């Protein structure tokens, strides 16, 4: 970030700048090059993100799902191919009856990726460059956007009746 004054860069864009610098430098975070070091940074990022992912999903649950949903978190898991991921999923009765996935926030680090990403069940990738609580807090708007876009896409897969605030609440 030498050509950009970090004090004037909005916090949510600082992560994107770190992402691009990692690509430029061939490293991740604090200069991690090995997969083992990057895996450790990913696990730490998931720990930092946890409360913010839960916050974004809890807000949706309270307002849009009328507190009818529940959040499930996996913690870091590794697939047979070596991919790392952590999921936060918000499920609710209408979603389950419709047979569609829950609203999902996923931190994902593919075994052949240079660095990890955030995504939803129906929403594409966003860089995950979180190395502190303040970095994670800056991603709360991104987490909210991913969760909102995921719900929007799930409504398109079925219809508006999966949103309790519309069918049972006083939403506009």
N, C-alpha and C positions, 0 to 999 in steps of 0.2 A: 504494500500500500504506500510505497514511497512517493508516488506521484499524486496521491489523493490524501488530503488532510483528514485523518481518522476522526478528528474532533467534530467535523461537520457531516460525516457520513452517517445517515440514519442507521440505528442498530440492526434493523432487518436486512440492510444491504451490506453490512460488514461481513456477514456470513457468506454472501455471494462473492464478495471480493476475496475472502479467504479461499473459497472454492476455486476461483480462477487462478489465484497465486499458486495453489497446490498443483493445478494442472501445468502451469508454467514451470514450476520447480521440480515436478516429479516426486513430490513428498505429500504428506498429509499432516495437518495439525502442527505439532511442534517439531517437524522435520522427520516424522516417522517414514521409513522406507520399507521395512519388512512387514509382511502380512501379520505376524504376531504382534508387533507394536501397533499396527492399525486396528487389529481386533481389540486390543486393550482400550484404545481411544474410543472405539465404537461402543464398548460396554459402558464406559464412563459417560458417553453422550446419552445413552439410553437412561442411565440413572438421573442425569441432569434434566432430561426431557419429561420424565414420568409425571411430575406434578402438573406440568403445563399441558401435556396431552390429556390428562384426566380433567383439568380445568376446562379445556375447550369442549370436551365431550359432555361434561356435567352441565355446562351452559346450554348446550343443545337439548340435553335431556330435560332440564327444568322448563325451558321455554317452549320448545317444539314438540317434545314427546310427553309433556305434562307429567314429568317424573315417573313415567311408566317403564323406562328402560333401565338397563344395568350395564355397567362397564366391566369388561374382562381384559386383563392385561397378562401377557405371556412372560414378560422378561425376555432376556436374550436367549434365543434358540439357534441351533445349528442344524442345517439340513444335511442329508446324505452327501450332497455335492459340495458341501463346505460353505454354503451361503449362511450368513448370519442375519437374523431378523428379530424384531420385537414388535408386537402388535398391541394396540389398544383398540378394543372393539366395543361399540355401543349397540346393543341389541334391544329390541322391544317387541311386544306381542304382534303388532300389525306387520312388522318386517318378517318375523318368523312365519306367520300365516301366509304371507305372500311368497315365501320361499326364495327370498333374495338375501344377499349378504348384509351384515350389519354395517353401520357407519364405521369406517376403519381408518386409523392412523397407523402407518407402518414405517419403522426405521429399518432400512434394508441395506445390507452390504454383500453384494454378490461376490462369489469366490474369485472371479476374474475382474472385479471392478477396481479402479484406482482408489476410490473413496466411497463412503456410504451416501444414501439418499433417503428422503422422506417421500411417502406416497400414500394414496388411499386405495380402497378396494376398486374404485372406478376412475381414479385420478392419477395422472402420470407423476413423474419423478421431480423432486426438488432437492437441491444439494443439502446435505446434512453435515455442517461444519460447526459442531457444538463442543466446546472445550471447557465451559464454566456454566454456573447457574445464570449469569447475566447473558451469555450467549443463548441459553435455552429460553430465557424469558423473552428475548428478542424474537424468537421463533413463534411465540404465541399467536401473532396475527396469521402466520403461515399455517399453523395447525388449525386455527379457526377456519381459514379459507379452504383447506383441504377437506375438513369435515363438512363444511357447508356445500362444497361442490360435490362431495360424495353423496350427501343426502339428495341434492338436486338430481343427480344422475340416477339414483335409486328410484326417485319419483318417476322419472322417464321410463325406467324399466317396468314399473307397474302403473301407479297413478297417485294422485294427491291423497287418497284415502289411507295411505300408510303413515300420514302425519297427524297424530292425535290433536294437535293444536288447531287443526283445520276441521276435523270431524267432530271433536268433543269440546273444543274450547271456543273462546270468543275472539279468535284471530280475525283480522280484517280480510 
